Amino acid sequence: MLGVVIDDSRAMRKILRSFLADLGFEVLEAGDGQEALEVVSGADSVPELALIDWNMPVMNGLEFVLEVRKRPEWRSMTLVMVTTESEHSQIVKALASGAHEYVIKPFTKDGMIDKLALLGLVPVGVL
């Protein structure tokens, strides 16, 4: 499976990359939404999963979600916001814009596995 981690924090990308790799994902990375569009466009296949921070320079996470949802060839991508934005209105906005799930930082590995399991993205035997 292919996943993409989109976060302007190099440390957070490293954490999420390691987490996804442990679940068997090949992982691409981007530091903002615009870079992520380029990375996904250049990939051999459409990623099954994108973990997306909200607050990033150039193009934020919500803008990335909206752009992905405009492209029919990327509609199969599961989008999960992973952010410090914890206001109910922000969560509603992200989900209404096309995100499948919302994870508030800081998160636990078990909590993330639970979210991905609900989305059918955790390999059998990991739980």
PLY file of the C-alpha trace (Angstrom):
ply
format ascii 1.0
element vertex 127
property float x
property float y
property float z
element edge 126
property int vertex1
property int vertex2
end_header
0.00 0.00 0.00
1.10 3.54 -0.69
0.65 6.42 1.73
1.64 10.07 1.78
2.46 12.14 4.87
1.89 15.88 4.47
3.20 18.05 7.29
5.52 21.05 7.46
7.22 19.57 10.54
10.08 17.28 9.52
9.89 15.60 12.96
6.16 14.85 12.58
6.72 13.51 9.05
9.38 11.19 10.44
7.04 9.93 13.20
4.14 9.33 10.80
6.40 7.81 8.14
7.77 5.31 10.66
4.28 4.51 11.89
2.96 3.84 8.37
6.06 1.86 7.40
5.46 -0.39 10.45
1.98 -1.05 9.02
3.45 -2.08 5.68
3.00 1.16 3.74
5.44 2.56 1.22
5.52 6.23 2.25
5.88 9.46 0.30
6.37 12.80 2.07
5.58 16.45 1.44
6.10 19.61 3.49
2.92 21.36 2.31
-0.18 20.79 0.21
1.31 22.12 -3.02
4.34 19.84 -2.73
1.96 16.96 -1.94
0.01 17.58 -5.17
3.30 17.32 -7.08
4.39 14.19 -5.18
1.06 12.43 -5.73
0.99 13.48 -9.40
4.43 11.95 -9.89
3.69 8.70 -8.07
3.34 5.43 -9.99
-0.09 4.89 -8.42
-2.63 6.82 -6.38
-1.85 6.57 -2.66
-4.45 4.68 -0.63
-3.94 7.05 2.30
-2.91 10.64 2.97
-2.20 11.89 6.51
-2.56 15.67 6.34
-1.66 18.48 8.70
-3.95 21.52 8.56
-1.58 24.43 9.22
1.15 24.55 6.58
2.67 27.26 4.39
2.00 27.58 0.64
-1.11 25.33 0.64
-2.75 24.22 3.86
-4.27 20.83 4.53
-7.87 21.85 3.94
-6.93 23.35 0.57
-5.19 20.08 -0.29
-8.31 18.08 0.62
-10.47 20.33 -1.56
-8.04 20.01 -4.48
-7.89 16.21 -4.21
-11.69 16.01 -4.16
-11.84 17.97 -7.46
-9.80 15.28 -9.24
-11.77 12.16 -10.22
-8.57 10.10 -10.58
-7.76 10.70 -6.88
-11.22 10.13 -5.39
-10.19 6.72 -4.04
-7.57 8.29 -1.76
-8.50 8.11 1.94
-7.80 11.49 3.54
-7.13 11.78 7.28
-6.47 15.14 8.89
-3.80 14.86 11.61
-3.66 18.26 13.25
-3.72 20.37 16.39
-6.92 22.07 15.19
-9.39 20.83 17.79
-12.39 23.16 17.45
-15.60 21.36 16.55
-16.20 23.76 13.65
-12.80 22.88 12.13
-13.50 19.15 12.40
-16.90 19.60 10.74
-15.36 21.76 7.99
-12.66 19.17 7.21
-15.10 16.27 7.10
-17.60 18.26 5.01
-14.78 19.11 2.58
-13.95 15.47 1.95
-11.68 14.23 4.73
-12.63 10.73 5.91
-11.31 11.01 9.46
-9.82 13.52 11.86
-7.03 12.85 14.38
-6.05 15.52 16.90
-2.37 15.87 17.84
-0.95 14.59 20.07
-2.21 11.12 19.22
-1.26 7.64 20.34
-0.18 4.84 18.06
-3.13 2.74 19.23
-5.53 5.60 18.57
-4.18 6.01 15.04
-4.40 2.26 14.41
-8.03 2.33 15.58
-8.87 5.16 13.14
-7.14 3.42 10.24
-8.79 0.10 11.13
-12.21 1.77 10.94
-11.25 2.88 7.43
-10.12 -0.63 6.45
-6.47 0.40 6.12
-4.82 -1.75 8.77
-3.46 -5.08 7.54
-4.86 -8.22 9.12
-2.80 -9.30 12.10
-1.77 -5.79 13.20
-4.63 -5.34 15.66
0 1
1 2
2 3
3 4
4 5
5 6
6 7
7 8
8 9
9 10
10 11
11 12
12 13
13 14
14 15
15 16
16 17
17 18
18 19
19 20
20 21
21 22
22 23
23 24
24 25
25 26
26 27
27 28
28 29
29 30
30 31
31 32
32 33
33 34
34 35
35 36
36 37
37 38
38 39
39 40
40 41
41 42
42 43
43 44
44 45
45 46
46 47
47 48
48 49
49 50
50 51
51 52
52 53
53 54
54 55
55 56
56 57
57 58
58 59
59 60
60 61
61 62
62 63
63 64
64 65
65 66
66 67
67 68
68 69
69 70
70 71
71 72
72 73
73 74
74 75
75 76
76 77
77 78
78 79
79 80
80 81
81 82
82 83
83 84
84 85
85 86
86 87
87 88
88 89
89 90
90 91
91 92
92 93
93 94
94 95
95 96
96 97
97 98
98 99
99 100
100 101
101 102
102 103
103 104
104 105
105 106
106 107
107 108
108 109
109 110
110 111
111 112
112 113
113 114
114 115
115 116
116 117
117 118
118 119
119 120
120 121
121 122
122 123
123 124
124 125
125 126
